[in-house]
Amino acid sequence: MSNPSASSHVSSSEPSLSQSVSKNWKTTAIGIALALSGFVAFSPEAFGGNDAFIVKLCKFINVGGLAALGVTAKDFDVTGGSKDMMS
Protein backbone atom coordinates (compact mmCIF):
# COMPACT_ATOMS: atom_id res chain seq x y z
CA MET A 1 0.00 0.00 0.00
CA SER A 2 1.39 3.41 -0.86
CA ASN A 3 1.22 6.50 1.25
CA PRO A 4 -0.24 9.33 -0.92
CA SER A 5 1.17 12.09 1.26
CA ALA A 6 4.68 10.60 1.07
CA SER A 7 4.54 10.24 -2.71
CA SER A 8 3.31 13.80 -3.17
CA HIS A 9 6.14 15.05 -0.96
CA VAL A 10 8.73 13.27 -3.11
CA SER A 11 7.35 14.62 -6.39
CA SER A 12 7.14 18.19 -5.10
CA SER A 13 10.77 18.21 -3.93
CA GLU A 14 12.15 17.31 -7.37
CA PRO A 15 12.88 20.33 -9.59
CA SER A 16 10.93 20.61 -12.83
CA LEU A 17 12.63 20.78 -16.21
CA SER A 18 12.07 24.53 -16.57
CA GLN A 19 13.54 25.16 -13.10
CA SER A 20 16.59 23.07 -13.95
CA VAL A 21 17.16 24.90 -17.23
CA SER A 22 16.74 28.37 -15.75
CA LYS A 23 18.85 27.61 -12.69
CA ASN A 24 21.66 26.08 -14.76
CA TRP A 25 21.48 28.46 -17.73
CA LYS A 26 25.25 28.57 -18.26
CA THR A 27 25.52 24.80 -18.59
CA THR A 28 22.45 24.73 -20.84
CA ALA A 29 23.84 27.48 -23.10
CA ILE A 30 27.19 25.73 -23.39
CA GLY A 31 25.43 22.45 -24.21
CA ILE A 32 23.39 24.07 -26.98
CA ALA A 33 26.48 25.76 -28.43
CA LEU A 34 28.36 22.45 -28.34
CA ALA A 35 25.49 20.65 -30.06
CA LEU A 36 25.36 23.18 -32.90
CA SER A 37 29.11 23.45 -33.38
CA GLY A 38 29.46 19.67 -33.06
CA PHE A 39 27.04 19.22 -35.94
CA VAL A 40 29.19 21.47 -38.13
CA ALA A 41 32.46 19.89 -36.99
CA PHE A 42 31.27 16.32 -37.60
CA SER A 43 29.74 17.01 -41.03
CA PRO A 44 32.30 19.34 -42.65
CA GLU A 45 31.33 18.35 -46.21
CA ALA A 46 28.00 20.14 -45.79
CA PHE A 47 29.78 23.36 -44.74
CA GLY A 48 32.58 23.66 -47.28
CA GLY A 49 35.00 20.90 -46.27
CA ASN A 50 37.67 20.61 -43.59
CA ASP A 51 39.46 23.79 -44.71
CA ALA A 52 36.41 26.04 -44.37
CA PHE A 53 36.68 28.76 -41.75
CA ILE A 54 33.37 27.84 -40.07
CA VAL A 55 34.45 24.21 -39.64
CA LYS A 56 37.77 25.20 -38.08
CA LEU A 57 36.00 27.68 -35.80
CA CYS A 58 33.50 25.04 -34.66
CA LYS A 59 36.33 22.65 -33.81
CA PHE A 60 37.83 25.29 -31.52
CA ILE A 61 34.38 25.99 -30.04
CA ASN A 62 34.04 22.30 -29.20
CA VAL A 63 37.38 22.18 -27.41
CA GLY A 64 36.74 25.39 -25.48
CA GLY A 65 33.13 24.44 -24.79
CA LEU A 66 34.10 21.15 -23.24
CA ALA A 67 36.59 22.92 -20.99
CA ALA A 68 33.97 25.52 -20.02
CA LEU A 69 31.42 22.80 -19.36
CA GLY A 70 33.83 21.17 -16.93
CA VAL A 71 34.33 24.46 -15.12
CA THR A 72 30.67 25.46 -14.88
CA ALA A 73 29.05 22.08 -14.22
CA LYS A 74 28.41 21.19 -10.59
CA ASP A 75 27.06 18.14 -8.85
CA PHE A 76 23.90 18.76 -6.89
CA ASP A 77 25.58 17.18 -3.82
CA VAL A 78 28.55 19.53 -3.87
CA THR A 79 27.13 23.00 -3.31
CA GLY A 80 29.27 24.31 -0.48
CA GLY A 81 26.22 24.90 1.67
CA SER A 82 25.72 23.92 5.30
CA LYS A 83 23.68 20.79 4.73
CA ASP A 84 23.39 18.28 7.57
CA MET A 85 25.13 15.14 6.30
CA MET A 86 23.42 12.79 8.77
CA SER A 87 19.85 13.28 7.49
C-alpha positions as CSV (number, residue, x, y, z in Angstrom):
1,M,0.0,0.0,0.0
2,S,1.4,3.4,-0.9
3,N,1.2,6.5,1.2
4,P,-0.2,9.3,-0.9
5,S,1.2,12.1,1.3
6,A,4.7,10.6,1.1
7,S,4.5,10.2,-2.7
8,S,3.3,13.8,-3.2
9,H,6.1,15.1,-1.0
10,V,8.7,13.3,-3.1
11,S,7.3,14.6,-6.4
12,S,7.1,18.2,-5.1
13,S,10.8,18.2,-3.9
14,E,12.1,17.3,-7.4
15,P,12.9,20.3,-9.6
16,S,10.9,20.6,-12.8
17,L,12.6,20.8,-16.2
18,S,12.1,24.5,-16.6
19,Q,13.5,25.2,-13.1
20,S,16.6,23.1,-14.0
21,V,17.2,24.9,-17.2
22,S,16.7,28.4,-15.8
23,K,18.8,27.6,-12.7
24,N,21.7,26.1,-14.8
25,W,21.5,28.5,-17.7
26,K,25.2,28.6,-18.3
27,T,25.5,24.8,-18.6
28,T,22.5,24.7,-20.8
29,A,23.8,27.5,-23.1
30,I,27.2,25.7,-23.4
31,G,25.4,22.5,-24.2
32,I,23.4,24.1,-27.0
33,A,26.5,25.8,-28.4
34,L,28.4,22.5,-28.3
35,A,25.5,20.7,-30.1
36,L,25.4,23.2,-32.9
37,S,29.1,23.4,-33.4
38,G,29.5,19.7,-33.1
39,F,27.0,19.2,-35.9
40,V,29.2,21.5,-38.1
41,A,32.5,19.9,-37.0
42,F,31.3,16.3,-37.6
43,S,29.7,17.0,-41.0
44,P,32.3,19.3,-42.6
45,E,31.3,18.4,-46.2
46,A,28.0,20.1,-45.8
47,F,29.8,23.4,-44.7
48,G,32.6,23.7,-47.3
49,G,35.0,20.9,-46.3
50,N,37.7,20.6,-43.6
51,D,39.5,23.8,-44.7
52,A,36.4,26.0,-44.4
53,F,36.7,28.8,-41.7
54,I,33.4,27.8,-40.1
55,V,34.4,24.2,-39.6
56,K,37.8,25.2,-38.1
57,L,36.0,27.7,-35.8
58,C,33.5,25.0,-34.7
59,K,36.3,22.6,-33.8
60,F,37.8,25.3,-31.5
61,I,34.4,26.0,-30.0
62,N,34.0,22.3,-29.2
63,V,37.4,22.2,-27.4
64,G,36.7,25.4,-25.5
65,G,33.1,24.4,-24.8
66,L,34.1,21.1,-23.2
67,A,36.6,22.9,-21.0
68,A,34.0,25.5,-20.0
69,L,31.4,22.8,-19.4
70,G,33.8,21.2,-16.9
71,V,34.3,24.5,-15.1
72,T,30.7,25.5,-14.9
73,A,29.1,22.1,-14.2
74,K,28.4,21.2,-10.6
75,D,27.1,18.1,-8.9
76,F,23.9,18.8,-6.9
77,D,25.6,17.2,-3.8
78,V,28.6,19.5,-3.9
79,T,27.1,23.0,-3.3
80,G,29.3,24.3,-0.5
81,G,26.2,24.9,1.7
82,S,25.7,23.9,5.3
83,K,23.7,20.8,4.7
84,D,23.4,18.3,7.6
85,M,25.1,15.1,6.3
86,M,23.4,12.8,8.8
87,S,19.9,13.3,7.5
